[in-house]
Amino acid sequence: MAPTNDEKAAKLSRGSVVRGIKNSVLLFGGNAISAVISFVITVYIARVLSVPDFGSYITVISFVTLFGIFTDFGINTVIIREGAKNPENTHHLIFSSMGIKFFMSLASMLAVIVFDIFTPYTFEVKALIVLMSITLLMGGIGSMFSAVFSIYQDMKYISIIQIAERITFSSLAFVFLIAGLGVPGVILAIIIAAFVSLILNFVISRRIHYYKLNFKPVLDYAILMPAVWFGIAGVLGTIWQGIDTIMLSLLANMTQVGLYTPAVSYVNIGDMAVLALTGAFFPIVSRTVHERKVSKKELSKYLGYFAVAGLVMLGVTYAFGGQLMIFAFGPKFAESIVFINILVIGFAVNLVTIPTGLLLDATNNQKVHVLNATYLTGVNVGLNLILIPAMGALGAAYATTISQSLGAALGIPIALYALRRSHYL
């Protein structure tokens, strides 16, 4: 006899730390395998295409991805946080959010098309952006289905689906490139893989907790109000951390975008590990702060762990990380090693903010993220506007690292103040 939703929920109250470590390993394993697959196919694409064509491909992805936050606007985070506290409410959370998520995803697609019209890109790049915008609809709905896995801390399915999506994309991209389809073929592979991911998320998540479909928007303010702050922080954070590639494509050229991409790819490997860790522990942190305060000693310990991890990342990178990336991508990307060495500094510094960031989200202090992201977005955009025209990709790397370092220097004290004031620390 299959366990009921309530019986599944009861299991979540036991062994939280062990489960968190296990889920981190599962997510990291899935992310690591996905990262390897993504890296291999990205290297292959970079070697097959010219640097400008590779830059066009990255521009299409970056432009559409920039609008991805609007398909969710913090709703998923609220679903996971509230669902982790009371898993038996999962059906209500999913059912109430589905319609508004569908509407927001459609609106995001329309926004991509409208903004695309006013860009200085070539007709081919503009057409590919419009084509790829359909992934926003599939990704917006699919991410809501996958929230069930986080609520029930069954992270193996997130890893399995992620790997399946990467394998589908890589296989199709390889075939389409051999067939001579170029950048359009790679974009088509992305779309097909996104559809596969959507179907898998839907089918598997309903086996864990059955919910009905509802595409009629429901204004559930208990979900929408806290989601707004997550959404604003997410939008600003996405602009802060991902605007460099877009601004390069607008203020420089596709060759500079192509040369910058190996550095971004390198940092993305670390980002996948971070996403695995935060994704696994966010439900646990949410449950923990719901039951007790977090001690200063406990928080200091985790801040130290992440500081050490950042130093290790720096050491590995300067020892041989950059050289390995250039060896993989090929000699035509030799200039990229400088960008890698700069970007990894910002990544290492930003690692230290993870513990306080998790606590802010778990304690309904997401407004603090909005404060931090607001000034950092302004700093990053301003620096990009000044540095990219003068220095190209090097300027984008400096702008990102400076803004990330400033984010840690100001963000951690602000977070500690907010946590103490709200009596969670």
Secondary structure, DSSP 8 states (H G I E B T S, - for coil): ----HHHHHHHTTS-HHHHHHHHHHHHHHHHHHHHHHHHHHHHHHHHHS-HHHHHHHHHHHHHHHHTGGGGTTTHHHHHHHHHHH-GGGHHHHHHHHHHHHHHHHHHHHHHHHHHHHTS---HHHHHHHHHHTHHHHHHHHHHHHHHHHHHTT-THHHHHHHHHHHHHHHHHHHHHHHTT-HHHHHHHHHHHHHHHHHHHHHHHHHHHS------S----HHHHHHHHHHHHHHHHHHHHHHHHHHHHHHHS-HHHHHHHHHHHHHHHHHHHHHHHHHHHHHHHHHHHHHHS---HHHHHHHHHHHHHHHHHHHHHIIIIIHHHHHHHH-GGGTTHHHHHHHHHHHHHHHHTTHHHHHHHHHTT-HHHHHHHHHHHHHHHHHHHHHHHHHHTHHHHHHHHHHHHHHHHHHHHHHHHHHHHHTT--
